[in-house]
Amino acid sequence: DPKIIQKPKYLVAVTGSEKILICEQYLGHNAMYWYRQSAKKPLEFMFSYSYQKLMDNQTASSRFQPQSSKKNHLDLQITALKPDDSATYFCASSQERLGNYEQYFGPGTRLTVL
Amino acid sequence: AQSVTQPDARVTVSEGASLQLRCKYSSSGTPYLFWYVQYPRQGLQLLLKYYSGDPVVQGVNGFEAEFSKSNSSFHLRKASVHWSDSAVYFCVLSDAPRFGAGTKLSVKP
């Protein structure tokens, strides 16, 4: 069974629209993360949450808003979508936020903005 | 500032040859370092990690890495690569966390 679920696997959106990327982890971890990977940029750290609280935010744009409704959920809301937002978005989790704790990655959501 | 640098964007080796992928880090304290691998169209998987003790750590699939505090490095090695090792490899510093830009490894048959 998959330990980290990301939904949907593929997503196509129009410029200016809003989408929510879903992430659920069933590893009992306390920390969760979002990353972005595109052809233009390598793997880019976006956010980290620990015990449902935002700890790190590397994303400059307020159009990206993480949402944690449950301990094992960390969704990513993206508003006013732009073509440059096209990328694969990976969710990850670890037992704790820092230290020698391995991160487990989800399969990713591939977002295309037309 | 904490950072990770992978100086080689692409590396090509022949099957059966040895491999070294370079990683340099900058950290104010004791670093926790990882190597992850990303196979095509997949998420990242852990290869190995280091946080203390023996500077040479063993990972999965015959990979190992050597930590050097004096050189601020954490290079990844493999004695004999296989075509299935073709992937992108990321060096990671646990703080924040910080990912290197990745090295794309291509193994020629």
Interface residues (C-beta under 8 A of the other chain):
Chain A: Y33 Y35 P42 L43 E44 F45 S48 D56 Q58 F90 A92 L98 G99 N100 Y101 E102 Q103 F105 G106 P107 G108
Chain B: Y32 F34 Y36 Q38 Q42 G43 L44 Q45 L46 K49 Y51 F90 V92 S94 D95 A96 P97 R98 F99 G100 A101 G102
